Amino acid sequence: MNPEKPVPLAVIIGAHGITGEVRLKLFCDGIDSLTVHKNFNNGALTLKSVKPHKMGAIARISEITDRNGAEAARGTELTVPRSALPELDEDEFYHIDIIGLRCVSDAGEQLGKIFAIYEFGAGDVIEIERANGTKFMVPVIAIDMASDPAIVEADFVEPQ
């Protein structure tokens, strides 16, 4: 795990009003996780304020001063170095740390790599992408991600 790897906490999805505020889609637990940090993108962006919004958050960034700047920033991720994130308990993980992790079944079959993680009310689901590009999903409880490669219970593996 590279401690300086940029981790996206949010992405600018558009302008809000005419004064340069931006709408954010959050990739973190909430605005409290975002406001811990004041500088993003290696100091290129400075967070002045942020408030909740039905679609995520509304933020004011020092370097964005008008609607044109806010529109031009659409798609810009707000990142911090991995080392700036809080330490986790032993059974916790950051998504960024497991995306791309190799996977094998407990029967020894090479499965591919973790492609995405989806959070549903009933439990998290991991999407695995095979070398041929096909994907399948398994519940997090069916994967041991403590090692590289991650071990997936064979009963949850979709046949090719």
C-alpha positions in Angstrom: 0.0 0.0 0.0 1.5 3.3 -1.1 1.0 5.9 1.6 1.1 8.7 -0.9 -1.4 7.2 -3.3 -4.2 9.8 -3.9 -7.5 8.7 -2.5 -10.7 10.4 -3.9 -13.0 11.6 -1.1 -15.5 13.4 -3.5 -15.9 14.6 -7.0 -17.3 17.9 -8.3 -20.5 17.1 -10.2 -21.5 20.6 -11.1 -22.1 24.3 -10.2 -24.4 25.5 -7.5 -25.6 29.0 -8.0 -23.5 31.8 -9.5 -20.9 32.5 -6.9 -18.6 29.5 -7.5 -20.1 26.9 -5.1 -19.9 23.4 -6.4 -22.0 20.3 -5.9 -20.1 17.2 -4.7 -20.7 13.5 -4.9 -19.2 12.1 -1.7 -17.1 8.9 -1.7 -16.6 9.1 2.1 -19.0 8.5 5.1 -20.2 12.1 5.1 -19.1 15.8 5.2 -17.4 15.2 8.6 -15.0 12.9 6.8 -14.4 15.6 4.2 -14.0 18.6 6.5 -11.1 16.9 8.4 -9.1 17.9 5.4 -8.7 21.5 4.2 -6.4 20.9 1.2 -6.9 18.5 -1.7 -5.1 17.5 -4.8 -1.6 18.1 -3.3 -2.6 21.6 -2.1 -4.2 22.7 -5.4 -7.7 23.0 -3.9 -8.6 24.6 -0.6 -11.9 23.8 1.1 -13.5 26.9 2.6 -16.9 25.5 3.6 -19.2 22.5 3.0 -22.8 21.8 3.8 -25.0 18.7 3.3 -27.2 18.5 0.2 -29.7 15.9 -0.9 -27.4 14.7 -3.6 -24.2 14.8 -1.5 -22.8 18.2 -0.5 -22.4 21.8 -1.6 -18.9 23.2 -1.1 -17.0 26.5 -1.5 -13.4 26.0 -2.8 -11.1 29.0 -2.6 -9.7 28.6 -6.1 -13.2 28.5 -7.7 -14.6 32.0 -7.7 -17.5 32.0 -10.2 -20.0 29.7 -12.0 -17.8 29.3 -15.0 -15.0 28.0 -12.8 -17.4 25.7 -11.1 -18.6 24.3 -14.4 -15.1 23.9 -15.6 -14.2 21.9 -12.5 -16.9 19.3 -13.2 -15.4 15.9 -12.9 -12.5 17.0 -10.7 -11.9 14.6 -7.8 -10.9 15.9 -4.4 -8.1 13.7 -3.3 -5.9 13.3 -0.2 -2.8 11.1 0.2 -3.7 7.6 1.6 -1.5 8.5 4.6 -3.9 11.3 5.6 -6.7 8.8 6.3 -7.4 7.5 9.8 -6.0 4.1 10.8 -8.5 1.3 10.6 -9.3 -1.7 12.9 -7.9 -5.1 11.9 -11.2 -6.2 10.2 -11.8 -2.9 8.3 -10.5 -1.8 5.0 -10.6 1.2 2.6 -12.1 0.5 -0.8 -9.0 2.0 -2.4 -6.8 -0.7 -0.7 -8.6 -3.7 -2.2 -9.6 -2.5 -5.7 -7.3 -4.4 -8.0 -6.6 -7.2 -5.5 -6.1 -10.5 -7.2 -8.6 -13.2 -6.3 -8.5 -17.0 -6.3 -11.2 -19.5 -5.2 -10.6 -21.7 -2.2 -10.4 -24.6 -4.8 -7.4 -22.9 -6.5 -9.1 -21.4 -9.5 -7.6 -18.0 -10.7 -10.6 -15.6 -10.8 -9.2 -12.2 -11.7 -9.2 -9.0 -9.7 -11.6 -7.0 -7.4 -13.2 -4.5 -9.7 -15.7 -2.7 -7.4 -17.4 -2.7 -4.1 -21.1 -2.0 -3.7 -22.7 -1.2 -0.4 -26.3 -2.4 0.0 -28.4 -2.4 3.2 -28.3 -6.2 3.5 -24.5 -6.3 3.1 -21.6 -5.3 0.9 -21.0 -7.0 -2.4 -17.7 -7.3 -4.3 -17.5 -7.4 -8.1 -14.7 -9.5 -9.5 -13.5 -9.0 -13.1 -12.0 -12.1 -14.8 -9.1 -11.8 -17.3 -11.5 -12.1 -20.2 -13.5 -9.0 -19.0 -16.5 -10.8 -17.6 -17.6 -9.9 -14.1 -19.5 -11.5 -11.3 -20.5 -10.5 -7.8 -20.0 -12.2 -4.4 -21.0 -11.1 -0.9 -18.1 -9.7 1.2 -18.7 -12.5 3.7 -17.6 -15.0 1.1 -14.1 -13.4 0.6 -11.0 -13.5 2.8 -9.2 -10.3 1.9 -6.4 -10.6 4.5 -3.9 -11.8 2.0 -2.9 -11.3 -1.6 -4.5 -12.9 -3.5 -7.9 -12.7 -1.8 -9.6 -16.1 -1.3 -13.2 -16.5 -2.5 -15.4 -19.4 -1.4 -15.8 -21.6 -4.4 -19.6 -22.0 -3.8 -20.0 -18.3 -4.7 -17.9 -18.3 -7.9 -20.0 -18.1 -11.1 -18.8 -20.5 -13.9 -17.1 -18.9 -16.9 
